[in-house]
Every structure is written in structure tokens, then in C-alpha cells.
């Protein structure tokens, strides 16, 4: 696919990129080369190939999805400046 200066100018305007007039020809050539490469990729036969999100066949370790409270209430409240009946106590801020 070949792009002309007008198309490159329109793309630059949509991307809000200020491209000087003397660079439009060079940029048109580069973008045309990129689009040609992408067209070649569409010719590759990918039938029977599963989509993947990584080239390494690794799985993440899974843990059991069990809800717990941590059983560490005393250790957590030990750091509190003031605690009462197993809860944090904070000063009143609204009267």
C-alpha cells in the first residue's frame, strides 16, 4: 500500500503531530513500508494456531480462594495507639 503526501498530512493532523512539509515525502515512504509489512503478515496461515499472550508457556501458581480473617487480630491491634474490645478507637472528628 502506498501513501501520498496528502494522506500522511491527514494522518499527522489526526494524530495532532506537526510534520514539516519537507518531511512528508520521507514519512510517506516509511509509513508505506510499514503497511506493506503488515500486509505480508496477513498472508501467513494461522489456521489451527491458538491465540497466546506470551511466547513462554508458563502458568501462574494458583491458590485456594478461601476467605479468612487472618487470625491475627491481636498482632494487628498491638500496633494501634488505642484499642477497645478488639477494635481500633479513633478520636471523634465530627461534633
QUIHU-V64636 format. One record per helix or strand. SS is the DSSP state (2 for helix, 1 for strand). FROM is the first residue (numbers start at 1). LEN is the number of residues. If there is no record, write none. Layout:
ss: <SS,SS>
from: <FROM,FROM>
len: <LEN,LEN>
This chain:
ss: <2,2,2,1,1>
from: <5,21,73,83,87>
len: <10,21,5,2,2>
